[in-house]
């Protein structure tokens, strides 16, 4: 009897302990420190932090010294670098020290002026030239091991293909490693270097051992974008990286590189962040803004069972809220098979509503309904049309995470100069006439008109879809065919003009030296003044570059009929597998995503005006999205004849109409 | 003595019967793995397909009786697909059979040249469909009918029909033909009275194979038209099923599969019945 009570007591004690542990973890998670420290370094060129995270070393423009600071920001000392004083100069670069790197007491830096790699003892300040590069190379990053340095560099003045070059610190000899397209490097455990590279099959990590001179196997990732900088953390056996295209940090175990956690922390506008881990903090620099930042990355990373997701396009969901996810791109055929078979090898799928597959999943009810209480805040704050589209037969069948509404951004004052008023532009025909006026006035590269071929057809279908059929045998559609053929064909020369601002230019613009940025700022402002109008596709960066800029307005894209109505909005959506193996974790993920995404103005999900900017442009953009409607599109292959007609492969208009009637109605009817 | 002999014979007969029974049992045991495989990999999935044809959806498992069957049978595009598939079978299979038999007879009597030509006809089966279809697209650029698909079918699968019929032909005793010739039989009489009756079973099998190949011509047809929505005259059951698959409409697929199986079963039963009748 006593024994029995003893067992029960033991069991209760274990349960209590387990509950207490869970609570502690939860508390720790809540208390996780997500503060980001910022170190302002005017003229910052290079920096590094010692392994313990106590000292910060940096170099600044126009100085031949390394400055030592405490990580609390206190100045400690200046170390003059004179070891290369007698080396002959190559008069191209100024007297600057870059590419700092530290291992123990040895600090390494590179002087661009003479190509010298200099080793400095941080305690004594003594230095020596440990190697000298010939030519006029540009080093992107240096990683250090016991007897070697690995350089990631352009052989000639920042041009050509990046190379990984190993420097033997004993002999001063350089050896180029046989990696075809390296992107980023970092030191691993004793004698190892990790290299991120890419080939035709995508991005991968590979380890090089300096003792054996051997490469490990290639560990492939599922990324669609590169990590511009990486750092290896021995305690976690993990690599942290920065994905500049998405402004996301990534954590992954290199041997299982398909599983990664992505999270946003400090946004950087540079490729060369010289990322390094010191203590529990991740340090990154943004030389454009002359700042060094540090934060605890584990505060952003979830300790979840890796979730498996399938996408038809890897670019659809960039921010994973720190969840460990294995996201894999799959064809619809393969995914359809998994969905129909009720496979339990994946947790969620990510689709866009421009894919007919999204509706197929909804109609087949191949989703796990997201409990409303899990995403209550999201549902309360999102635009009503988002909620409406996410609801099917009373269930929340998907979570929209990104909205895209096409619009026209315009500068009213510039347009007025040419006698154009956007208020008078109601139809696409008006829009093209306005573009032609600008083109004839020599305003090339200051306006953009998207080809209306696809948009107008989709609009026609949207407006004329009745009871599951669409009639193309109408005068209205014939007019549409005539218009798009005329505009797409010979008469469309004026449309080759476009606003030469795109996302990459925008990034490049920020990836310049401070002086250049100041200069470019003026060019940028001047250029913006010349923009007449731009038809944008609706991605965040399309609008971002105009937000807060004076004189800019935005409105919906002109329509076929010129009548006002709702604007079609496309959405990236997450759908949970009804047989998800990690249902609780995936629901947590969706819940976190919903809470995070609803706050981000660039995703345009929130109906709360306070989320967005207060300038006129932001107000108008908000109005555009508020008047939206999520659009589920039909497969493009139904319209082959339409596109063939515009491309002059089919000349008979009636044949096109008959063919469209046949295919579209077959799609609806079968 | 006679009694003893008859007793021995009786014992031998009994031993023989026992041996035969044991051998039969062994044979049955040998068949068991194959039967189990058939059950697990064919019948069970098929039963599951039957089950799916009676429920509302993959993720809504409520029983709906014959509602899915009624929906599919009423669907205008399913009807169109059925008619087109039957048309293809009706046009292609007889030609396939006749050409297989005729060419086999010619090749078998053609010595080395015949043997070479027979091997040549197998070649299309080995060629990748993509390259072949590209040539057909050029060849039949202006044809607005199913003819290119029919020709593709014959071009691709005729070799297989010839191989089957030829192997049956070689098994016929040449003396039979010799005797018939001496009796004054001509070409048609020889093959009408000897070849066809003796090859009825392989020819029946070739006919079944022809029907199966008609269903398998989807890949070539898809490549030829480059779309899931080919012209109406070429929209066959495979297109219908493939499109239902892409729309995740498993129930329509299941119903279509069962209906096709029934159609094939009826056809095979008719063929076999006819063959047995001939025999």
Interface residues (C-beta under 8 A of the other chain):
Chain A: X332 X333 X336 X339 X340 X342 X357 X360 X361 X363 X364 X365 X366 X367 X578 X635 X637 X638 X640 X662 X663 X666 X667 X669 X670
Chain B: X57 X58 X59 X60 X75 X76 X77 X78 X226 X227 X228 X229 X232 X235 X240 X243 X244 X245 X246 X247 X248 X249 X250
